[in-house]
């Protein structure tokens, strides 16, 4: 009877160590999905990536108040191919995602949005 307990204990120990080793080798897949934003004293940008599409909002800070600025927000959308953002036609690359950063340009100026 003691031998059966010993064998069962060894098997359980072996199985539990095997599970730990397998779980340690599993890598979490990084995703670009989420919302990226940028804000300074002249502009607010927000881009959300879901699936193979992105939706964006640009608010120009005018000094006339946030209600006025929000009413005049501009909205855009487009497609995603790998980590690259394209306009709604899918022809013009407008930016890319690298880690937790989205790189694009607004008004000819390079901008980095953070997740």
N, CA, C and O of each residue as an XYZ file, in Angstrom:
460
protein
N       0.811     -1.187      0.000
C       0.000      0.000      0.000
C       0.868      1.270      0.000
O       0.552      2.243     -0.685
N       1.964      1.250      0.775
C       2.883      2.389      0.807
C       3.493      2.623     -0.562
O       3.720      3.766     -0.957
N       3.761      1.538     -1.291
C       4.347      1.665     -2.622
C       3.381      2.349     -3.581
O       3.808      3.129     -4.433
N       2.095      2.069     -3.457
C       1.090      2.700     -4.321
C       1.061      4.201     -4.056
O       1.028      4.996     -4.995
N       1.072      4.595     -2.780
C       1.087      6.020     -2.445
C       2.351      6.702     -2.963
O       2.302      7.832     -3.447
N       3.468      6.014     -2.858
C       4.728      6.555     -3.335
C       4.688      6.764     -4.850
O       5.108      7.806     -5.353
N       4.181      5.763     -5.567
C       4.094      5.859     -7.023
C       3.126      6.970     -7.421
O       3.430      7.759     -8.316
N       1.967      7.042     -6.771
C       1.005      8.099     -7.071
C       1.588      9.478     -6.775
O       1.368     10.416     -7.541
N       2.315      9.612     -5.694
C       2.943     10.893     -5.349
C       3.954     11.300     -6.400
O       4.015     12.468     -6.785
N       4.752     10.348     -6.873
C       5.744     10.644     -7.906
C       5.059     11.054     -9.197
O       5.502     11.989     -9.864
N       3.969     10.354     -9.562
C       3.240     10.686    -10.796
C       2.639     12.080    -10.688
O       2.740     12.863    -11.633
N       2.022     12.406     -9.574
C       1.416     13.725     -9.382
C       2.486     14.806     -9.430
O       2.281     15.851    -10.048
N       3.616     14.570     -8.790
C       4.709     15.533     -8.806
C       5.228     15.729    -10.227
O       5.488     16.860    -10.638
N       5.381     14.653    -10.973
C       5.864     14.724    -12.352
C       4.877     15.493    -13.229
O       5.279     16.344    -14.022
N       3.585     15.193    -13.086
C       2.573     15.875    -13.888
C       2.497     17.357    -13.551
O       2.370     18.189    -14.450
N       2.573     17.696    -12.277
C       2.487     19.113    -11.909
C       3.706     19.884    -12.402
O       3.566     21.038    -12.808
N       4.888     19.293    -12.382
C       6.075     19.961    -12.920
C       5.974     20.116    -14.429
O       6.396     21.137    -14.973
N       5.428     19.129    -15.107
C       5.243     19.218    -16.555
C       4.286     20.335    -16.923
O       4.515     21.041    -17.905
N       3.213     20.512    -16.153
C       2.262     21.598    -16.415
C       2.908     22.953    -16.187
O       2.666     23.890    -16.948
N       3.729     23.070    -15.145
C       4.394     24.345    -14.876
C       5.337     24.710    -16.006
O       5.390     25.866    -16.426
N       6.083     23.730    -16.503
C       7.026     24.011    -17.584
C       6.293     24.426    -18.848
O       6.752     25.323    -19.556
N       5.166     23.794    -19.147
C       4.416     24.154    -20.341
C       3.839     25.550    -20.227
O       3.861     26.309    -21.196
N       3.323     25.900    -19.065
C       2.733     27.225    -18.912
C       3.808     28.308    -18.960
O       3.529     29.432    -19.376
N       5.020     27.991    -18.545
C       6.099     28.982    -18.590
C       6.504     29.277    -20.029
O       7.013     30.359    -20.320
N       6.281     28.323    -20.931
C       6.669     28.509    -22.323
C       5.595     29.188    -23.157
O       5.856     29.559    -24.301
N       4.411     29.358    -22.624
C       3.332     30.010    -23.362
C       3.569     31.509    -23.335
O       3.706     32.100    -22.264
N       3.616     32.122    -24.505
C       3.817     33.562    -24.591
C       2.469     34.229    -24.815
O       1.634     33.726    -25.566
N       2.269     35.345    -24.169
C       1.045     36.087    -24.409
C       1.192     36.841    -25.718
O       2.196     37.510    -25.963
N       0.178     36.721    -26.547
C       0.215     37.376    -27.841
C      -0.121     38.848    -27.668
O      -1.172     39.198    -27.131
N       0.774     39.701    -28.125
C       0.528     41.128    -28.050
C      -0.456     41.518    -29.137
O      -0.398     41.000    -30.252
N      -1.337     42.409    -28.820
C      -2.330     42.861    -29.783
C      -2.230     44.367    -29.948
O      -1.874     45.090    -29.017
N      -2.547     44.821    -31.138
C      -2.547     46.265    -31.375
C      -3.920     46.856    -31.075
O      -4.090     48.074    -31.107
N      -4.905     45.998    -30.784
C      -6.254     46.479    -30.506
C      -6.245     47.392    -29.285
O      -5.518     47.147    -28.322
N      -7.055     48.442    -29.330
C      -7.161     49.356    -28.208
C      -7.244     50.791    -28.676
O      -7.358     51.069    -29.870
N      -7.185     51.695    -27.716
C      -7.292     53.125    -28.003
C      -5.961     53.807    -27.726
O      -5.349     53.613    -26.675
N      -5.531     54.603    -28.682
C      -4.286     55.362    -28.600
C      -4.654     56.845    -28.569
O      -5.584     57.268    -29.256
N      -3.937     57.623    -27.784
C      -4.301     59.043    -27.690
C      -3.069     59.936    -27.577
O      -1.982     59.512    -27.182
N      -3.296     61.180    -27.942
C      -2.285     62.231    -27.863
C      -3.015     63.524    -27.564
O      -4.097     63.779    -28.092
N      -2.406     64.348    -26.699
C      -3.017     65.631    -26.367
C      -1.921     66.642    -26.057
O      -0.988     66.361    -25.305
N      -2.052     67.816    -26.649
C      -1.211     68.940    -26.248
C      -2.092     70.184    -26.238
O      -3.316     70.052    -26.259
N      -1.526     71.374    -26.208
C      -2.346     72.586    -26.081
C      -3.024     72.997    -27.384
O      -3.788     73.962    -27.390
N      -2.764     72.291    -28.493
C      -3.384     72.680    -29.755
C      -4.260     71.601    -30.395
O      -5.084     71.908    -31.257
N      -4.092     70.348    -29.986
C      -4.831     69.271    -30.637
C      -5.016     68.080    -29.682
O      -4.191     67.835    -28.803
N      -6.113     67.357    -29.880
C      -6.359     66.099    -29.184
C      -6.657     65.047    -30.240
O      -7.515     65.244    -31.100
N      -5.947     63.931    -30.173
C      -6.144     62.847    -31.122
C      -6.502     61.576    -30.376
O      -5.991     61.309    -29.288
N      -7.387     60.800    -30.977
C      -7.747     59.510    -30.414
C      -8.009     58.553    -31.566
O      -8.825     58.842    -32.441
N      -7.327     57.423    -31.572
C      -7.522     56.402    -32.592
C      -7.775     55.077    -31.895
O      -7.012     54.664    -31.023
N      -8.848     54.422    -32.288
C      -9.209     53.123    -31.733
C      -9.083     52.074    -32.825
O      -9.603     52.238    -33.928
N      -8.388     50.997    -32.501
C      -8.209     49.887    -33.432
C      -9.009     48.696    -32.935
O      -8.847     48.240    -31.804
N      -9.877     48.206    -33.809
C     -10.671     47.008    -33.524
C     -10.656     46.149    -34.781
O     -11.050     46.603    -35.855
N     -10.202     44.911    -34.644
C     -10.134     44.035    -35.812
C      -9.189     44.613    -36.838
O      -8.066     44.995    -36.512
N      -9.639     44.678    -38.080
C      -8.779     45.221    -39.140
C      -9.218     46.622    -39.558
O      -9.027     47.028    -40.704
N      -9.813     47.362    -38.604
C     -10.222     48.737    -38.888
C      -9.766     49.665    -37.762
O      -9.498     49.239    -36.639
N      -9.690     50.943    -38.109
C      -9.404     51.960    -37.102
C     -10.401     53.101    -37.262
O     -10.881     53.368    -38.364
N     -10.704     53.765    -36.162
C     -11.571     54.943    -36.136
C     -10.838     56.037    -35.379
O     -10.273     55.793    -34.313
N     -10.848     57.238    -35.930
C     -10.111     58.324    -35.317
C     -10.935     59.570    -35.114
O     -11.913     59.821    -35.817
N     -10.511     60.349    -34.128
C     -11.162     61.613    -33.800
C     -10.068     62.653    -33.577
O      -9.123     62.423    -32.823
N     -10.208     63.790    -34.237
C      -9.266     64.904    -34.084
C     -10.041     66.112    -33.578
O     -11.044     66.516    -34.165
N      -9.563     66.674    -32.491
C     -10.158     67.899    -31.948
C      -9.089     68.980    -31.962
O      -8.035     68.837    -31.342
N      -9.368     70.049    -32.666
C      -8.481     71.211    -32.673
C      -8.869     72.083    -31.477
O     -10.026     72.486    -31.353
N      -7.924     72.370    -30.613
C      -8.176     73.199    -29.433
C      -8.110     74.665    -29.872
O      -7.047     75.174    -30.229
N      -9.275     75.334    -29.837
C      -9.371     76.698    -30.363
C      -9.266     77.773    -29.293
O      -8.879     78.906    -29.578
N      -9.612     77.412    -28.060
C      -9.672     78.418    -27.006
C     -11.083     78.926    -26.781
O     -11.318     79.735    -25.883
N     -12.036     78.453    -27.601
C     -13.436     78.848    -27.440
C     -14.204     77.914    -26.509
O     -15.412     78.074    -26.336
N     -13.527     76.953    -25.915
C     -14.170     76.034    -24.980
C     -14.297     74.630    -25.560
O     -14.337     74.445    -26.776
N     -14.360     73.646    -24.664
C     -14.394     72.252    -25.095
C     -15.694     71.900    -25.817
O     -15.685     71.051    -26.708
N     -16.816     72.536    -25.452
C     -18.074     72.259    -26.160
C     -17.941     72.644    -27.630
O     -18.320     71.877    -28.515
N     -17.412     73.810    -27.884
C     -17.221     74.274    -29.261
C     -16.246     73.350    -30.003
O     -16.502     72.946    -31.137
N     -15.139     73.028    -29.356
C     -14.130     72.180    -29.990
C     -14.689     70.793    -30.309
O     -14.440     70.260    -31.391
N     -15.440     70.206    -29.377
C     -16.019     68.877    -29.604
C     -17.049     68.894    -30.737
O     -17.150     67.930    -31.495
N     -17.811     69.980    -30.854
C     -18.789     70.083    -31.942
C     -18.106     70.129    -33.306
O     -18.707     69.753    -34.313
N     -16.873     70.580    -33.346
C     -16.137     70.712    -34.604
C     -15.088     69.612    -34.794
O     -14.175     69.753    -35.608
N     -15.222     68.527    -34.045
C     -14.286     67.410    -34.165
C     -14.380     66.793    -35.555
O     -15.443     66.794    -36.175
N     -13.275     66.274    -36.030
C     -13.222     65.593    -37.321
C     -13.041     64.098    -37.062
O     -12.257     63.695    -36.204
N     -13.776     63.287    -37.816
C     -13.726     61.843    -37.653
C     -13.196     61.196    -38.923
O     -13.532     61.615    -40.031
N     -12.379     60.191    -38.758
C     -11.816     59.456    -39.878
C     -11.823     57.971    -39.556
O     -11.973     57.581    -38.398
N     -11.663     57.151    -40.574
C     -11.539     55.716    -40.363
C     -10.755     55.113    -41.505
O     -10.510     55.759    -42.524
N     -10.368     53.880    -41.323
C      -9.607     53.205    -42.359
C      -9.391     51.756    -42.014
O     -10.090     51.187    -41.175
N      -8.421     51.169    -42.668
C      -8.157     49.746    -42.515
C      -6.775     49.515    -41.907
O      -5.923     50.404    -41.884
N      -6.587     48.298    -41.420
C      -5.321     47.872    -40.842
C      -4.807     46.693    -41.669
O      -5.561     45.772    -41.985
N      -3.531     46.731    -42.013
C      -2.873     45.603    -42.649
C      -1.579     45.366    -41.889
O      -0.685     46.213    -41.898
N      -1.476     44.212    -41.229
C      -0.400     43.943    -40.279
C      -0.472     45.031    -39.213
O      -1.508     45.158    -38.560
N       0.549     45.796    -39.013
C       0.525     46.884    -38.018
C       0.453     48.249    -38.678
O       0.694     49.267    -38.029
N       0.124     48.277    -39.963
C       0.071     49.525    -40.711
C      -1.360     50.034    -40.846
O      -2.279     49.256    -41.102
N      -1.548     51.346    -40.672
C      -2.846     51.991    -40.831
C      -2.937     52.595    -42.222
O      -2.007     53.252    -42.690
N      -4.076     52.364    -42.881
C      -4.330     52.911    -44.213
C      -5.604     53.738    -44.177
O      -6.458     53.542    -43.313
N      -5.727     54.668    -45.124
C      -6.941     55.470    -45.225
C      -8.109     54.559    -45.599
O      -7.931     53.353    -45.771
N      -9.304     55.139    -45.724
C     -10.500     54.333    -45.976
C     -10.471     53.636    -47.332
O     -11.175     52.644    -47.523
N      -9.669     54.133    -48.280
C      -9.550     53.459    -49.579
C      -8.634     52.244    -49.489
O      -8.666     51.377    -50.363
N      -7.815     52.174    -48.433
C      -6.863     51.087    -48.283
C      -5.611     51.262    -49.120
O      -4.780     50.356    -49.180
N      -5.458     52.401    -49.764
C      -4.340     52.636    -50.679
C      -3.208     53.465    -50.066
O      -2.042     53.258    -50.403
N      -3.534     54.390    -49.180
C      -2.545     55.329    -48.650
C      -2.205     54.973    -47.203
O      -3.067     55.021    -46.326
N      -0.952     54.619    -46.965
C      -0.505     54.321    -45.598
C      -0.388     55.632    -44.834
O       0.272     56.570    -45.283
N      -1.040     55.684    -43.668
C      -1.025     56.923    -42.885
C      -0.337     56.776    -41.539
O      -0.174     57.760    -40.819
N       0.070     55.565    -41.190
C       0.743     55.370    -39.917
C       1.003     53.910    -39.640
O       0.729     53.042    -40.469
N       1.539     53.651    -38.455
C       1.824     52.276    -38.049
C       1.871     52.184    -36.533
O       2.061     53.179    -35.833
N       1.693     50.955    -36.042
C       1.755     50.690    -34.607
C       3.036     49.923    -34.324
O       3.385     48.970    -35.020
N       3.728     50.369    -33.277
C       4.938     49.701    -32.817
C       4.834     49.595    -31.297
O       4.983     50.596    -30.596
N       4.582     48.396    -30.786
C       4.398     48.219    -29.347
C       3.146     48.940    -28.885
O       2.064     48.708    -29.424
N       3.276     49.808    -27.899
C       2.145     50.577    -27.379
C       2.073     51.977    -27.963
O       1.419     52.854    -27.398
N       2.739     52.194    -29.091
C       2.766     53.507    -29.735
C       2.204     53.425    -31.147
O       2.454     52.468    -31.880
N       1.445     54.444    -31.509
C       0.923     54.576    -32.866
C       1.547     55.827    -33.454
O       1.434     56.913    -32.885
N       2.203     55.674    -34.588
C       2.912     56.783    -35.233
C       2.139     57.206    -36.479
O       1.809     56.377    -37.328
N       1.855     58.492    -36.580
C       1.147     59.045    -37.728
C       1.545     60.509    -37.872
O       2.477     60.964    -37.209
N       0.855     61.246    -38.725
C       1.120     62.679    -38.841
C      -0.194     63.434    -38.949
O      -1.191     62.919    -39.456
N      -0.173     64.660    -38.463
C      -1.326     65.554    -38.519
C      -0.810     66.910    -38.967
O       0.093     67.476    -38.352
N      -1.381     67.419    -40.030
C      -0.950     68.723    -40.538
C       0.523     68.755    -40.894
O       1.173     69.788    -40.738
N       1.060     67.642    -41.371
C       2.460     67.577    -41.755
C       3.418     67.360    -40.596
O       4.628     67.274    -40.806
N       2.897     67.270    -39.372
C       3.736     67.062    -38.195
C       3.629     65.611    -37.710
O       2.525     65.081    -37.588
N       4.753     64.976    -37.437
C       4.750     63.620    -36.894
C       4.207     63.634    -35.476
O       4.527     64.514    -34.677
N       3.378     62.638    -35.180
C       2.752     62.549    -33.864
C       2.818     61.083    -33.407
O       2.643     60.168    -34.212
N       3.067     60.876    -32.132
C       3.056     59.543    -31.539
C       1.950     59.480    -30.494
O       1.957     60.229    -29.517
N       1.003     58.579    -30.714
C      -0.094     58.361    -29.777
C       0.257     57.163    -28.915
O       0.861     56.205    -29.399
N      -0.111     57.205    -27.653
C       0.196     56.145    -26.706
C      -1.072     55.388    -26.320
O      -2.157     55.959    -26.204
N      -0.896     54.099    -26.128
C      -2.003     53.228    -25.752
C      -2.323     53.419    -24.287
O      -3.232     52.774    -23.764
